Amino acid sequence: MNRLGIIDWGIGGVSIYALVKEKIADVPTTYFSDTGATPYGKMPRSELVARLNVVIEFLKSRGVSHIVIGCNAASTAIPFLGDHGVSVQGVIGPAVAMTAKLKPSKLGLIGGRRTVVSGVYRRAFAELGIDVNQRIAQPLSGLIENGDISSNTLQTQAKQILTPIKNSSHILLACTHYPAIANVLRHYVSPTTEFIDPAGEMVKIVKRWNLGSLGDDEFLTSGDVATMKRAAKNAFGVKIARVVKIKL
């Protein structure tokens, strides 16, 4: 049986899950939130690779055949993962391809610390002749993960992060949490700035996998069940009836 797996440290990948459910007929999905582990963006690369290998094997044991890593920080580790006999797709390649099609005249990017410091986007865009002005937006994902999508603290952080790139023609949202606060971010950029959310490109990939529609969805977490439910509802309007806590 074909089953989609979505891996994220938290609930950012719920943005992809929600769009998959909207655009494609029922795709049986297992969502794994790994908030019980050290944040992926703070793990040394060797530790992150080891953790992802464990999570992928676990999902494979539950019938997952195709995996979306809905986390930019984790996606930087994909080239170093073992061969698990399942399809694994990160968000970075699709995000770059989607952005390039838009031909940005002045590209900005906001992402987590690992995503930005790794240089993975800068190098990819440089190969395409595109300059990118990157900003670390780590505080935003932490706030969203706790269910905060509108507080004064979040707005202050958003303004501080975006002000240096507010006149960009396009800003790539290089963290799947950020679409949840796009309406807030809009206040701190030029009226003509376009935000780029790669979730749509990820859905196209899932559609090509042709996974069918047999099977129920399941939500798993290594962290706190109540926090996951609250954050998914607040950020993306996804009401999760049941979350199973998993220890890996």
FIFI-335225 format. One line per 5 residues: number of its first residue (from 0); for each residue x negated, y negated, z of N, C-alpha, C. Coordinates in steps of 0.02 Angstrom, whole numbers, plus 50000, padded with zeros to 5 digits. Layout:
<recs>
NUM> X,Y,Z,X,Y,Z,X,Y,Z  ... $
</recs>
This chain:
<recs>
0> 49958,50060,50000,50000,50000,50000,49956,49938,50000  49975,49888,49960,49939,49825,49958,49965,49778,50011  49920,49747,50047,49939,49700,50100,49889,49643,50102  49915,49582,50109,49873,49522,50113,49852,49511,50185  49788,49496,50195,49764,49475,50260,49740,49403,50256 $
5> 49756,49363,50306,49731,49294,50311,49693,49288,50376  49630,49267,50371,49587,49259,50429,49573,49185,50439  49581,49162,50501,49560,49095,50519,49542,49097,50593  49499,49050,50614,49487,49046,50686,49551,49028,50722  49591,48985,50691,49653,48963,50723,49712,48966,50676 $
10> 49752,48912,50675,49814,48912,50636,49808,48873,50571  49748,48851,50553,49741,48815,50490,49766,48855,50430  49751,48919,50429,49771,48962,50374,49846,48971,50368  49884,48949,50419,49957,48952,50415,49981,48907,50357  49942,48856,50340,49960,48814,50283,49961,48855,50219 $
15> 49913,48901,50213,49911,48945,50154,49968,48996,50159  49977,49025,50218,50030,49074,50228,50098,49044,50208  50112,48984,50232,50177,48953,50218,50188,48943,50143  50135,48922,50108,50141,48910,50036,50147,48976,49997  50113,49027,50020,50121,49094,49989,50194,49115,49994 $
20> 50224,49106,50052,50293,49127,50062,50341,49085,50021  50323,49023,50009,50366,48979,49969,50362,48994,49894  50301,49009,49870,50290,49014,49798,50294,49085,49770  50285,49135,49812,50283,49204,49788,50336,49244,49825  50365,49293,49790,50412,49339,49823,50375,49372,49881 $
25> 50413,49395,49930,50384,49421,49992,50321,49461,49981  50267,49437,50009,50203,49472,50008,50189,49494,50079  50183,49559,50092,50170,49582,50160,50103,49554,50184  50105,49520,50239,50046,49482,50262,50030,49496,50335  49965,49504,50348,49940,49508,50416,49897,49447,50428 $
30> 49918,49405,50476,49881,49344,50492,49842,49355,50556  49777,49341,50554,49735,49350,50613,49704,49284,50634  49722,49261,50693,49693,49200,50723,49643,49222,50777  49581,49198,50770,49527,49223,50813,49506,49173,50867  49556,49139,50897,49540,49088,50946,49510,49116,51011 $
35> 49512,49182,51019,49479,49212,51078,49404,49214,51071  49379,49202,51010,49307,49202,50997,49282,49130,50997  49216,49122,50999,49186,49055,50991,49209,49025,50925  49227,48961,50923,49246,48930,50859,49196,48946,50804  49222,48966,50747,49179,48987,50692,49128,48933,50673 $
40> 49148,48871,50678,49103,48817,50660,49045,48807,50708  49050,48839,50767,48997,48832,50817,48954,48895,50824  48973,48949,50790,48934,49011,50793,48871,49005,50751  48814,49032,50774,48757,49041,50729,48779,49085,50670  48747,49075,50613,48770,49111,50554,48770,49186,50564 $
45> 48718,49213,50595,48714,49286,50604,48772,49311,50647  48791,49272,50697,48847,49291,50740,48913,49286,50703  48920,49234,50662,48981,49226,50623,48990,49282,50573  48936,49300,50539,48939,49356,50491,48959,49420,50526  48928,49433,50583,48944,49494,50621,49017,49495,50642 $
50> 49042,49437,50665,49111,49434,50687,49159,49445,50629  49147,49414,50574,49191,49422,50516,49190,49494,50491  49133,49526,50493,49130,49597,50473,49175,49640,50518  49174,49626,50582,49217,49663,50629,49291,49650,50614  49309,49586,50604,49379,49568,50591,49403,49600,50526 $
55> 49362,49597,50474,49382,49626,50410,49393,49701,50416  49349,49736,50450,49358,49808,50460,49422,49823,50499  49436,49781,50548,49497,49790,50587,49559,49781,50543  49560,49729,50503,49617,49718,50459,49624,49774,50407  49568,49797,50383,49570,49853,50336,49602,49914,50368 $
60> 49589,49925,50432,49618,49982,50467,49693,49975,50475  49719,49915,50466,49791,49903,50470,49823,49899,50402  49788,49921,50350,49817,49925,50284,49806,49865,50240  49766,49816,50263,49752,49757,50222,49706,49775,50164  49725,49754,50104,49685,49770,50045,49652,49708,50013 $
65> 49680,49649,50028,49655,49586,50000,49654,49534,50056  49599,49497,50061,49591,49450,50117,49576,49380,50092  49613,49332,50120,49597,49261,50111,49567,49237,50177  49508,49209,50173,49478,49177,50231,49497,49103,50228  49548,49086,50269,49576,49019,50267,49540,48971,50312 $
70> 49475,48972,50310,49433,48931,50353,49370,48914,50315  49356,48849,50308,49297,48828,50270,49233,48850,50304  49230,48844,50371,49169,48864,50407,49155,48938,50396  49206,48979,50401,49197,49051,50391,49181,49067,50318  49209,49027,50272,49197,49040,50201,49124,49029,50182 $
75> 49087,48988,50221,49016,48979,50206,48976,49043,50218  49006,49091,50255,48970,49153,50272,48985,49210,50224  49032,49200,50178,49053,49255,50134,48996,49287,50095  48948,49248,50069,48893,49280,50031,48852,49330,50073  48858,49327,50139,48816,49368,50183,48855,49427,50213 $
80> 48919,49434,50196,48959,49487,50224,48942,49554,50193  48958,49608,50230,48950,49675,50203,49004,49692,50153  48995,49749,50120,49045,49772,50071,49096,49816,50108  49158,49791,50112,49210,49826,50150,49260,49862,50105  49251,49858,50041,49297,49892,49996,49364,49856,49990 $
85> 49367,49793,50008,49427,49752,50000,49408,49687,49966  49455,49656,49934,49442,49591,49902,49442,49536,49956  49390,49494,49955,49384,49440,50004,49375,49374,49966  49420,49327,49978,49417,49263,49944,49415,49206,49995  49364,49164,49990,49360,49105,50033,49391,49045,49999 $
90> 49391,48988,50034,49424,48929,50008,49378,48881,49970  49312,48890,49977,49266,48840,49950,49265,48839,49874  49255,48896,49842,49254,48899,49769,49318,48870,49737  49377,48893,49759,49438,48865,49732,49446,48791,49744  49423,48766,49803,49427,48695,49818,49384,48654,49770 $
95> 49325,48679,49756,49280,48644,49709,49310,48643,49639  49336,48701,49617,49365,48705,49550,49425,48659,49543  49468,48658,49594,49527,48616,49592,49508,48542,49590  49459,48523,49630,49436,48453,49632,49406,48432,49566  49365,48475,49537,49333,48458,49473,49384,48444,49418 $
100> 49439,48481,49418,49491,48471,49367,49522,48401,49372  49520,48372,49431,49551,48306,49442,49505,48249,49421  49442,48265,49406,49393,48216,49383,49390,48154,49429  49374,48163,49492,49373,48106,49538,49319,48055,49520  49337,47992,49523,49287,47940,49508,49246,47923,49570 $
105> 49275,47935,49629,49241,47922,49692,49267,47972,49743  49230,48025,49753,49254,48080,49794,49232,48075,49866  49279,48083,49911,49265,48089,49982,49285,48158,50006  49260,48177,50064,49276,48243,50092,49275,48237,50168  49324,48269,50200,49322,48276,50273,49325,48350,50290 $
110> 49283,48370,50337,49279,48440,50355,49247,48449,50423  49244,48511,50445,49211,48527,50508,49136,48519,50503  49102,48521,50560,49031,48509,50561,48993,48561,50519  49007,48625,50528,48971,48676,50490,48982,48667,50416  49043,48654,50397,49060,48646,50326,49019,48590,50295 $
115> 49015,48534,50329,48979,48476,50302,48904,48486,50304  48878,48506,50362,48806,48513,50372,48776,48567,50328  48815,48619,50313,48790,48674,50271,48770,48650,50201  48801,48595,50178,48786,48569,50112,48818,48608,50055  48861,48655,50071,48889,48699,50020,48930,48659,49969 $
120> 48969,48611,49993,49008,48571,49946,48964,48522,49908  48918,48491,49943,48874,48442,49910,48837,48475,49852  48810,48536,49864,48773,48571,49810,48819,48590,49753  48879,48615,49770,48925,48637,49718,48947,48579,49674  48962,48522,49705,48983,48464,49666,48924,48434,49627 $
125> 48864,48437,49655,48806,48411,49620,48795,48448,49554  48806,48513,49555,48799,48553,49494,48849,48532,49440  48903,48501,49462,48954,48478,49415,48947,48403,49400  48894,48373,49426,48882,48302,49414,48929,48257,49454  48954,48281,49511,49000,48242,49552,48966,48225,49619 $
130> 48963,48162,49635,48938,48141,49701,48995,48145,49752  48979,48163,49813,49030,48168,49865,49006,48135,49929  49048,48095,49959,49034,48063,50023,49071,48102,50077  49034,48137,50119,49064,48182,50168,49068,48151,50238  49120,48169,50274,49129,48147,50343,49148,48206,50387 $
135> 49114,48213,50443,49131,48266,50491,49194,48245,50529  49243,48290,50528,49308,48275,50559,49327,48327,50611  49276,48355,50644,49286,48410,50691,49342,48396,50743  49346,48336,50772,49397,48325,50824,49468,48337,50800  49481,48325,50736,49549,48331,50710,49575,48403,50714 $
140> 49534,48450,50694,49557,48520,50694,49571,48543,50765  49530,48521,50813,49541,48541,50883,49607,48514,50909  49623,48452,50892,49686,48423,50914,49746,48459,50883  49741,48472,50818,49796,48507,50783,49805,48577,50811  49750,48610,50827,49752,48677,50855,49790,48679,50921 $
145> 49790,48624,50956,49827,48620,51019,49897,48593,51010  49919,48587,50948,49987,48565,50934,49997,48490,50927  49942,48453,50925,49945,48380,50921,49940,48358,50849  49992,48326,50823,49990,48302,50754,50006,48227,50749  50009,48192,50807,50029,48122,50801,50007,48077,50859 $
150> 49969,48103,50907,49952,48063,50966,49909,48003,50949  49904,47956,50996,49860,47898,50987,49787,47920,50980  49768,47972,51017,49700,47998,51012,49686,48023,50942  49733,48062,50914,49724,48088,50846,49720,48031,50796  49762,47981,50803,49762,47925,50756,49697,47885,50760 $
155> 49672,47876,50821,49609,47839,50830,49552,47877,50796  49550,47943,50806,49498,47984,50776,49504,47982,50699  49564,47987,50674,49575,47986,50602,49550,47921,50571  49566,47866,50603,49544,47801,50577,49468,47796,50576  49436,47817,50630,49363,47814,50635,49330,47856,50582 $
160> 49357,47915,50570,49328,47962,50521,49338,47937,50450  49396,47910,50435,49413,47894,50366,49391,47824,50343  49381,47778,50389,49365,47709,50369,49307,47704,50320  49251,47740,50330,49195,47734,50282,49210,47760,50212  49262,47802,50205,49278,47830,50139,49349,47812,50117 $
165> 49377,47760,50146,49447,47744,50135,49462,47723,50063  49411,47701,50026,49422,47679,49957,49405,47733,49906  49402,47795,49928,49389,47850,49881,49449,47859,49834  49434,47881,49773,49489,47896,49727,49525,47960,49750  49485,48007,49776,49511,48070,49801,49474,48089,49865 $
170> 49509,48121,49911,49477,48148,49971,49496,48221,49978  49446,48264,49976,49457,48336,49984,49466,48353,50057  49521,48386,50074,49535,48409,50142,49501,48476,50150  49439,48475,50173,49398,48536,50177,49407,48571,50244  49467,48574,50266,49487,48613,50325,49562,48624,50318 $
175> 49585,48685,50326,49655,48700,50314,49701,48673,50368  49673,48646,50422,49714,48612,50472,49740,48545,50447  49700,48510,50408,49713,48439,50394,49777,48424,50355  49802,48468,50311,49866,48452,50278,49923,48439,50328  49917,48467,50388,49969,48457,50439,49976,48384,50460 $
180> 49922,48345,50450,49925,48274,50470,49913,48227,50411  49930,48250,50351,49919,48209,50292,49956,48142,50297  50015,48143,50328,50053,48081,50335,50018,48031,50381  49980,48057,50430,49941,48013,50474,49879,47988,50436  49845,48032,50404,49785,48013,50367,49799,47959,50315 $
185> 49859,47963,50286,49877,47916,50233,49872,47843,50256  49883,47830,50320,49882,47762,50346,49812,47730,50344  49760,47772,50338,49692,47746,50346,49650,47750,50283  49684,47756,50225,49649,47756,50161,49685,47708,50114  49654,47697,50057,49683,47654,50005,49749,47684,49981 $
190> 49797,47642,49962,49861,47668,49936,49853,47711,49874  49798,47704,49839,49788,47743,49777,49748,47807,49789  49724,47818,49849,49684,47878,49864,49729,47940,49862  49704,47993,49830,49740,48056,49827,49705,48107,49872  49743,48141,49913,49716,48196,49954,49720,48261,49913 $
195> 49667,48301,49920,49664,48365,49884,49671,48421,49936  49724,48460,49930,49737,48517,49974,49728,48581,49932  49676,48621,49945,49662,48680,49904,49712,48737,49913  49760,48730,49958,49806,48786,49971,49841,48809,49907  49859,48762,49864,49892,48781,49802,49849,48826,49758 $
200> 49785,48813,49757,49739,48854,49717,49733,48923,49748  49735,48928,49814,49731,48992,49848,49792,49035,49832  49850,49003,49828,49911,49039,49812,49908,49068,49742  49879,49031,49695,49871,49058,49627,49830,49122,49627  49778,49123,49668,49736,49183,49673,49775,49241,49702 $
205> 49813,49228,49755,49854,49280,49785,49905,49307,49735  49934,49262,49696,49983,49284,49646,49952,49330,49595  49890,49316,49575,49855,49359,49526,49841,49429,49555  49837,49434,49621,49825,49499,49652,49885,49545,49646  49944,49516,49635,50005,49556,49623,50014,49609,49678 $
210> 50023,49586,49739,50024,49631,49797,50091,49665,49810  50143,49645,49775,50207,49677,49787,50242,49649,49848  50295,49682,49870,50337,49654,49923,50359,49704,49976  50324,49759,49982,50343,49810,50031,50304,49800,50096  50340,49788,50151,50307,49781,50215,50325,49716,50250 $
215> 50323,49716,50315,50338,49657,50355,50275,49617,50370  50283,49555,50388,50227,49513,50409,50210,49527,50482  50148,49517,50499,50128,49522,50570,50078,49468,50586  50082,49442,50647,50037,49390,50670,49998,49417,50730  49933,49412,50725,49889,49438,50777,49842,49382,50800 $
220> 49823,49384,50863,49774,49336,50888,49731,49367,50942  49669,49344,50944,49624,49363,50998,49629,49313,51055  49668,49260,51044,49673,49206,51093,49740,49204,51128  49766,49144,51139,49828,49135,51177,49888,49136,51131  49935,49180,51146,49994,49190,51104,50038,49127,51102 $
225> 50052,49098,51160,50097,49041,51164,50068,48981,51127  50002,48970,51133,49970,48914,51098,49975,48922,51023  49965,48983,50999,49970,48996,50927,50040,48981,50901  50090,49004,50937,50159,48992,50916,50175,48918,50914  50155,48882,50966,50170,48811,50971,50134,48772,50916 $
230> 50071,48787,50905,50032,48750,50855,50058,48763,50784  50076,48825,50769,50101,48842,50702,50167,48805,50688  50209,48801,50739,50273,48766,50731,50263,48691,50724  50222,48662,50768,50211,48589,50766,50176,48567,50703  50125,48605,50682,50084,48584,50625,50117,48597,50558 $
235> 50146,48656,50550,50170,48677,50484,50243,48697,50482  50278,48691,50538,50349,48708,50539,50362,48782,50533  50312,48823,50547,50319,48896,50542,50335,48924,50611  50394,48952,50618,50415,48982,50681,50397,49056,50681  50351,49074,50725,50328,49143,50729,50366,49178,50786 $
240> 50403,49228,50768,50444,49262,50819,50402,49303,50866  50351,49336,50840,50312,49382,50881,50238,49379,50862  50196,49371,50911,50123,49373,50902,50095,49428,50948  50053,49469,50921,50022,49523,50960,49950,49502,50977  49933,49507,51040,49865,49491,51062,49821,49551,51051 $
245> 49764,49539,51020,49716,49592,51002,49648,49578,51033  49616,49628,51059,49549,49620,51085,49501,49656,51039  49454,49619,51012,49404,49648,50966,49334,49638,50995 $
</recs>
